[in-house]
Amino acid sequence: MSTLISPNYKAVAGWEQLPAGFAHPDVAAVAVNSKGRVYLFCRAEHPVLMYERDGRFVGSWGEGMFTMRTHGITIAPDDSVWCTDDAGHSVRKFTPDGKLLLTLGENAGKPSESGYNGSNLATIVRGAPPFNRPTNLAVARNGDLYVTDGYGNARVHRFSAAGKLLASWGEPGTGPGQFMLPHGIAVDATGNVLVCDRENDRIQTFAAD
């Protein structure tokens, strides 16, 4: 059964075929790979839930690997899965079935020093290295990785596909190139980087060079 919600889209009732014993009371993000497999990133006992295109449950992974502040999930062109863990101060790359391949940043799991007191954005006094509560990741056509960082920082970090930090930019504030909670990120077809600067109520666009 489906319900028309706009001229072009319908809500499909009963799509999700979640087995007994699984639940996702707080879904942080969703992504779809090249084969149509759907990934939910949850703040729950089973962090990553996988479904086929028709809603059939495939399985889960990530148990015991994340904090309860999972945040962003991104599927790369090669179907690798990037998971951003806000409270874990980490961004990690996995195979489609959950094998850890790469962790970004030299101090993953430890917050960088931005002045942030853990709860108030106004206490951020400087842009800091990766990471302090990162939020999301985007993959460019050339394989470069861009990470918004985040609740406890005011920066965007650019990494190579191999995980080498190439550049960072941003400071706390309201001016051009400054951020107050860089929260979402995308790279367009021309390589421009679009950053959702949440508390400044704007999208900022940057040239890749």
N, C-alpha and C positions, 0 to 999 in steps of 0.2 A: 504494500500500500504506500502511496506517495501523496504528499500534500503540496500543492502549488504555492510557492512563496514569492515568486516573481514571474514575469513572462518567460524567463530563461532557465529558472532553477526550481527544482522540486525537492522537498525534504523526504527522504526515504525512511519510513518507519520500520523499526526492527532490523536495520542494516547490521548493527553490531551483534555478533554472536559470541558473547563473552561467557566462558564456562563458569560453573560454580567455583567459588574460592578466589575469584579475581574481582577486583574493583578498582575504580580510579576516581576517588572523590575529588581530586584536584588535578586536572590536566593542564600542564603548563604550555605545551606546544604540540604541533602535529606536522608531519612531513610525509611526502610520498616519493618513492624511488622510481627509477626508469621502467620497472616492471609492473608498476601499479600497486606495489605493497605499501600499506599505510602503517606509519609508526606514530604512536602516542608517547609523549614524554610526560611522566606523571610524578606527582609528589605522593607516593604511596609505596607499599611494600614491594610491588613489582614496577620498577620505574619505566621500563620500555616495553610496551605492548605492541605486537605486530598482527596485522590482519591482511588477508588477501583483498583484492579489489571488490569482491562480492560480500565482504564483511565476515568471512570465516576467520576464526581466531587461529593464528599460527603458533604463537608462543610468546615468551617474555625473556628479558635478560636485564642485567644491571643490578640484580639484587645485592645489597650490601656495598655497592660501589659509589652511591651518590648520597648527598645530604637530602633533607626534605625541602630544599630550595632548588630543585631542578628548574631550568629556565628556558633554554633554547635548544632546538634540534634542527640540524641542517643536513640534507642529503647532497653529497657532492656528485658530479657527473659520473664518477666511477662507482656510484652507489655506496661508498663509504659513508658512515654516519658520524656526524660531529655533534657532541653533546656539551652544552654549557651548564655548569653547576655553579650557581650564584654564590651560595654560602661555602662551597668547597673551593672557591677561587681557582677554578680549573676549567680548561677546555680540552676535550679529549676526542680522539679519532678512533672509531671502531669499525670492524667488518660488519656487514649486514646482520650477522648472527651474534654480534656482541663481543668479539675478541678485540682486546685493546691493542691498537697499533701505534699510537703516538699521543704524547701529552705536550701541549704548548706551554712555554714559559719555563724559566729556570727555577722558580720558587713555587711551583704548583702546590696548592693546598694552603699556602701562607699568604695573607693579605699584604700587598705592597703598602708603603707608607705615604698616604696622601693627606693625612690629618683627620681622616674620617673617624668619627667616634662610634660607628656601628649602627647609628640610627638616624642621624640628621645630615642631610645633604649640605647644609650650610657650614658644616665643620670641615668640608673638603677645601684645602687651601692651596693645593698644587696638583698638577698632573703627575702621575707616578708610573713606574714600570708595570708590566703585567704581573698579577691581576689583583683587583680589589672589587669583588662581587661583579664579575662579568655577566653580560646578558645574552648576547647573540653573536653569530658568526655568519659571514657570507663568503662564497667562493667565487673568485674572478675567473674569466675564461682562460687566463694563463696559469691558473692553479694557485695564485696568491690567495692568502686568507686574511680577512679583515674581521676584527673582533671589537665589539662595543664593550667598554669597561668604564663604568657601569654604575651600580648603586653606590660604590665606595670610591670611584675614581671619576675622571672627566676626560677620558682619552679614547682614541681609536688606535688600535695596533695593527700593523701590517706584518704578516709572516710569509715566508716562502712556503711552497708546498711541502718542503722537508721539515718545516717547523722553525726555521731561523728567523729571529726578529729582524725585520728590515727597517722599520720606521714606526714612530708613534707621533700623534699630534693631539692637541687639545689641552685646555686649561679650564678650571671652573669659571663660569661667568655667562654673560648674555650677549657678548659681542660675536662678530664673525669668527668661526673656528673655535669658539668656546662652547662648553656644554654644561648642562645641568641634567644629568642622568641620560647619557646616550644609551638608548634602549633597544632599538631595532636597526638593522643594517641590510642593504642590498647593493649589488653591483649591476649596473645596466649593461646593455649590449655594447656600448662604446667604452666601457671601463670606468665610467663615473661612479663614485661611491656616494650613496645616499644614506644619511644617518638620521634616524628619528631621535631628535633632541627633546625628550618628553616634557620635562618641566619648563622648558622654554617655548613649548607649544609650536614647534616648527620642525621642518625637514631641511637639513643642510646638505648641499651637493658639492662634492669635491672632485677635481680632476685627479686621475690616478698618479700623475707625475708631480 
